[in-house]
Amino acid sequence: MNNRLRQLRIERGLKLKDVAEKLNVTIRTISHYEAGDREPSIDVLIKLCDLYDVSADYLIGRTDY
C-alpha cells in the first residue's frame, strides 16, 4: 500500500501537507503510511480512496486498477 499511496500523491501533484490537511491527520501520519510503518484505519482508508478516486482493493494491492 505504501508505494501506491506515495505514487498517487505525487501523480496528483500533492504534498504531504496537502494530504494531511484533507484527511485531518498530521503530516507525520501520512509519512508513516507512505513508509509502510503504519496502516490507516478503515475510516482513513475510505478517505484515501475518495481523495485519490481509487478502490480500497487497489490501495491494499489486491488489484492493479
Number of C-alpha atoms within 10 A of each C-alpha: 19 19 14 14 21 18 13 17 17 12 10 9 9 12 12 17 15 13 18 16 11 11 17 11 13 14 16 12 16 22 18 15 17 20 15 14 10 13 17 16 9 10 9 14 17 14 17 21 16 12 14 15 10 14 17 18 13 14 21 16 14 11 10 8 9
